[in-house]
Amino acid sequence: MINVMIRRDKEDQRISHITIKGHADFAQHGKDIVCAAVSALAIGAVNSAEKLLQINLQPLNHPKDGGFLSWEVPIIKDPMLDNQLQLLMKALILSLEMIEEEYERYIRVKKVD
């Protein structure tokens, strides 16, 4: 199962950290549409932050077996840019939750303290 953990700041509810780990095991390697969708969305969000907003999220991953991606969502001093980054992260979470609705046996999205 893929576990997505979303951390928010307690004071202002900003998304502060996202971790995605595990494998869906929906299908054999190379044909797993759940893993492919989650990977594409996560990498797309990280790349969008870098290319569109010029914010490097510096994700951590384990290249040996895959199945792990984690990054801090920094506080940006420019309020407009910070809002754009938060919107990008909210869009990612919404998309992951939609996958969870359809494939609940293979992905779980949790908000953690």
C-alpha positions as CSV (number, residue, x, y, z in Angstrom):
1,M,0.0,0.0,0.0
2,I,1.1,3.6,-0.7
3,N,0.9,5.8,2.4
4,V,0.8,9.5,2.0
5,M,1.4,11.6,5.1
6,I,0.5,15.3,5.1
7,R,1.7,17.5,7.9
8,R,0.2,20.9,8.6
9,D,1.4,23.7,10.8
10,K,-0.9,23.7,13.9
11,E,-1.2,27.5,14.0
12,D,-2.1,28.4,10.4
13,Q,-2.8,25.0,8.9
14,R,-0.2,25.5,6.1
15,I,0.9,22.3,4.5
16,S,4.5,21.9,5.9
17,H,5.6,18.4,4.9
18,I,4.6,15.6,2.5
19,T,5.8,12.0,2.6
20,I,4.8,9.3,0.1
21,K,6.1,5.8,0.7
22,G,5.3,2.2,-0.2
23,H,4.1,0.4,-3.3
24,A,0.5,0.0,-4.4
25,D,0.9,-3.6,-5.6
26,F,-2.1,-3.1,-7.8
27,A,-0.4,-4.9,-10.7
28,Q,3.0,-6.2,-11.6
29,H,5.9,-3.7,-11.8
30,G,5.7,-1.6,-14.9
31,K,1.9,-2.1,-15.2
32,D,0.8,-0.7,-11.8
33,I,-1.4,2.3,-12.7
34,V,-1.9,3.4,-9.1
35,C,1.9,3.7,-8.5
36,A,2.3,5.4,-11.9
37,A,-0.4,7.9,-11.1
38,V,0.9,8.7,-7.6
39,S,4.5,9.0,-8.9
40,A,3.5,11.3,-11.8
41,L,1.4,13.6,-9.6
42,A,4.1,13.8,-6.9
43,I,7.0,14.4,-9.2
44,G,4.9,16.8,-11.3
45,A,4.1,18.9,-8.1
46,V,7.8,19.0,-7.1
47,N,8.8,19.9,-10.7
48,S,6.1,22.5,-11.0
49,A,7.2,24.2,-7.8
50,E,10.7,24.4,-9.3
51,K,9.9,25.4,-12.9
52,L,6.9,27.6,-12.4
53,L,7.6,29.2,-9.0
54,Q,11.4,28.8,-8.8
55,I,11.1,27.0,-5.5
56,N,13.4,24.0,-5.0
57,L,11.6,21.6,-2.6
58,Q,14.7,19.4,-2.3
59,P,12.8,16.1,-2.1
60,L,14.4,13.1,-0.5
61,N,14.0,9.7,-2.2
62,H,15.5,6.3,-2.1
63,P,16.7,5.5,-5.7
64,K,17.4,1.8,-5.0
65,D,13.9,0.6,-4.8
66,G,11.8,3.7,-5.3
67,G,8.6,3.9,-3.3
68,F,9.7,6.9,-1.2
69,L,9.5,10.6,-1.7
70,S,9.5,13.2,1.0
71,W,9.8,17.0,1.1
72,E,9.4,20.0,3.4
73,V,7.2,22.8,2.1
74,P,9.0,26.0,3.0
75,I,7.5,29.2,4.2
76,I,8.1,31.7,1.4
77,K,8.4,35.4,2.5
78,D,6.4,36.7,-0.5
79,P,2.8,36.0,0.5
80,M,1.6,35.7,-3.1
81,L,4.3,33.1,-3.9
82,D,3.6,31.3,-0.7
83,N,-0.1,31.1,-1.5
84,Q,0.8,29.7,-5.0
85,L,3.0,27.0,-3.5
86,Q,0.3,26.1,-1.0
87,L,-2.3,25.9,-3.8
88,L,0.0,23.6,-5.8
89,M,0.4,21.3,-2.7
90,K,-3.4,21.4,-2.1
91,A,-4.0,20.4,-5.7
92,L,-1.6,17.4,-5.3
93,I,-3.4,16.3,-2.1
94,L,-6.8,16.6,-3.8
95,S,-5.6,14.5,-6.7
96,L,-4.2,11.8,-4.4
97,E,-7.4,11.8,-2.4
98,M,-9.4,11.2,-5.6
99,I,-7.1,8.2,-6.4
100,E,-7.7,7.0,-2.8
101,E,-11.5,7.1,-3.3
102,E,-11.2,4.9,-6.4
103,Y,-8.4,2.6,-5.2
104,E,-8.7,2.6,-1.4
105,R,-7.1,-0.8,-1.0
106,Y,-3.9,0.5,-2.6
107,I,-3.4,4.1,-1.2
108,R,-4.1,5.9,2.0
109,V,-3.8,9.6,2.5
110,K,-3.5,10.7,6.1
111,K,-3.2,14.0,7.8
112,V,-0.8,13.7,10.7
113,D,0.3,16.0,13.5
